[in-house]
Amino acid sequence: MRVLIAQHNADLGRLWAGFLEREGIEITLVTSQGEALAKLRAQDFEALVLEMVLPDGGAIAIADFAAYRMPDVPVITVNSSSFFSDGSIFQLLPNVQSVMQAPVEGEDLVAMVSHLNSKRKCLPNTP
């Protein structure tokens, strides 16, 4: 399984990546919207973990582009504010499957990614 993590704090992103890599998940870590969009243009992912606010944009633009390139890719957003706490993100972006409130524990992130992966495998016509 390949997962793209977009987290502006590289140290925190590496921490999350370490938890996921220990579960055999291949991670691509980026720290900006521009990097994330470049990676999405170059390769496919089975899931995305996106910080809601990045220095040059955020999760909305990344998830929107991902939905165009890979319509079924599940997105987990990480939010450190109360913005979107009303669930409106699910109406804006159909591929958002979960909103996790920061700070996110590594074990919780692993559980969510694993859950989305098992759910995805149950769908017809998914790798």
C-alpha positions in Angstrom: 0.0 0.0 0.0 1.3 3.5 -1.0 0.3 6.5 1.1 1.0 10.1 0.5 1.5 12.2 3.7 1.3 16.0 3.3 2.4 17.6 6.6 4.2 20.9 6.9 6.1 19.8 10.0 8.7 17.4 8.5 9.6 16.0 11.9 6.0 15.2 12.6 5.5 13.8 9.1 8.5 11.5 9.6 7.1 10.3 12.9 3.7 9.5 11.3 5.6 7.8 8.4 7.6 5.6 10.8 4.4 4.3 12.4 2.9 3.4 9.0 6.2 2.0 7.6 6.4 -0.4 10.5 3.1 -1.8 9.2 4.6 -2.4 5.8 3.1 0.7 4.2 5.1 2.6 1.6 5.2 6.4 2.5 5.8 9.4 0.4 6.2 12.5 2.6 5.8 16.1 1.4 5.7 19.4 3.2 3.7 21.6 0.8 0.7 21.6 -1.5 3.0 22.1 -4.5 5.0 19.0 -3.6 1.9 17.0 -3.0 0.4 17.9 -6.4 3.7 17.0 -8.2 3.7 13.6 -6.5 0.0 13.0 -7.4 0.8 13.9 -11.1 3.7 11.3 -11.1 2.2 8.3 -9.3 -0.9 6.8 -7.8 -1.5 6.2 -4.1 -4.0 4.0 -2.1 -4.6 6.7 0.5 -3.7 10.3 1.4 -3.1 11.8 4.9 -3.4 15.5 4.5 -2.8 18.4 7.0 -5.6 20.8 6.4 -3.4 23.9 6.3 0.0 23.9 4.5 2.3 26.9 3.9 1.3 27.2 0.2 -2.3 25.9 0.4 -3.9 22.9 1.9 -5.8 19.7 1.9 -8.8 21.0 -0.1 -6.8 21.6 -3.3 -4.8 18.4 -2.9 -7.9 16.2 -2.2 -9.7 17.9 -5.1 -6.9 17.1 -7.5 -6.6 13.6 -6.1 -10.3 13.0 -6.7 -9.8 14.0 -10.3 -6.7 11.7 -10.8 -7.8 8.8 -8.6 -11.5 9.1 -7.9 -11.6 6.3 -5.3 -8.6 7.3 -3.2 -9.6 7.7 0.4 -8.4 10.9 2.2 -7.7 11.4 5.9 -7.5 15.0 6.9 -5.8 16.2 10.0 -7.2 19.4 11.5 -5.6 21.4 14.2 -8.4 24.0 14.5 -12.2 23.8 14.9 -12.7 24.8 11.2 -14.7 22.0 9.5 -15.7 20.5 12.9 -19.3 20.6 11.6 -18.5 17.9 9.1 -18.9 20.2 6.1 -15.6 18.9 4.6 -17.4 15.7 3.7 -19.8 17.7 1.5 -17.0 19.6 -0.2 -14.7 16.6 -0.9 -16.4 13.3 -1.6 -13.1 11.3 -1.1 -12.5 12.5 2.5 -13.2 9.5 4.6 -12.0 10.8 8.0 -11.1 13.9 9.9 -8.7 13.4 12.7 -8.1 16.2 15.2 -4.5 17.1 16.0 -2.5 16.0 17.8 -2.8 12.6 16.1 -1.3 9.6 17.8 0.7 7.3 15.5 -1.3 4.2 16.5 -4.6 6.0 15.7 -3.3 6.9 12.3 -2.2 3.4 11.6 -5.6 2.1 12.7 -7.4 4.5 10.4 -5.2 3.8 7.3 -5.5 0.1 7.9 -9.3 0.4 8.2 -9.6 2.4 5.0 -7.3 -0.1 3.2 -9.4 -3.1 4.4 -12.6 -1.3 3.4 -11.1 -0.5 0.0 -10.2 -4.1 -0.6 -13.8 -5.2 -0.1 -15.0 -2.9 -3.0 -15.3 -4.4 -6.4 -12.6 -3.5 -9.0 -10.1 -2.1 -6.5 -6.5 -3.3 -6.4 
